[in-house]
Amino acid sequence: MIFEMLDTGEQNARTAKELARIIGTDRRSISLLVESERRAGKPICASCDSKTPGYYIPATREEMERYCRRLQHRAGEIFKTRAACIETLDSLPAE
């Protein structure tokens, strides 16, 4: 559903807001649909730190690799935050 609405190349990314408006839903639902399609094997990348934020189909293998590296970095940052939260548990009173 979402895959068919996307253009190829990061420079042609479509925002979640735009996609939500087109299909009449909210941005959170777009995120869930994108994740579902990715897990089903659709190559959908996202850019949030470029001049063209949004979802797109990678034009090249390098675009997909770059997106995978971004995911790896985000996963590492989430892991660090999780570790800090677990350490904080020690300073909280037990119930």
N, C-alpha and C positions, 0 to 999 in steps of 0.2 A: 504494500500500500504506500508507505513512505518512500521506499526505494524508487518506485516509478515516478515520483514527483521531483526527484533530485537531478541536478545537473552534474556533469563531470568536471572535476578540477576544483581545487580549493578556492580559486578566485570566483567561482560560481556558486558558492555556498548559499543555502537558504536558511533563514533563521527559524527557530522553533515557533516564534510568534507568527511569522508569515505562514508556516505550514499549518499551525493551529487555526488561523483565520480561514484558510482555504477549506479545511475539512470540518470546521465547526466544532473544535474541541479546545482544550487548554494546553499550555506548554508542557505540563507534567505528563499528560497523556501522550504527547509527541515523544517525550523521552522514553516512556515505557514501550511505545511502539517501535522506536528505533532500536532499543535494546533487544526486543523480541526478534526483530528482523536480523540484527547482527548475529544473534545466537543461532539463527536458522541458516547462517552462511552468507548473508548479503553484505557486501563490502561497503559499509557506510562509515565515513570518517566525520570528525567534527573539528572545527577550529573555533577557539574562543579568544585567541590572542593575536588575531590578525586584523587587517582592515576589513575583511569580509567574514564575520563570525557566522557560524551556522553549520549545517550538515551538507555533505557532498559525497559523490562517488569519486574515489581516487582515480586520477587520470593515468597515474603510473605506479609501478611497484614502490618507487621511492616515496611517493605521497602516503601510501599505506604504511610503509615502514616508519616514516616520521610520526604518523598518528600513533602507531604501536609504542614508539619510544615515549611519546607524551603520556600515554596511559600508564606505562611503567613508572614514569616519574611521579604521576599522581598517586599511584598505588603506594609508592615509597613514602610520600608525604602523609598519606592517610595512616599508614602503619606507624609512623613516628608520632602522630597525634594520638593514636590508640594507645601506644606505649606510655605516653605522658598521662593520659586519662587513667590508665591502670595504676600508675604510680600515685596519682592523686587519691585513689581509693584508700590508701593507707592513712591519709590524714583526715578522712571522714569518720564520723562516729558510727559505730555499729548500731543496728536497730535493736 
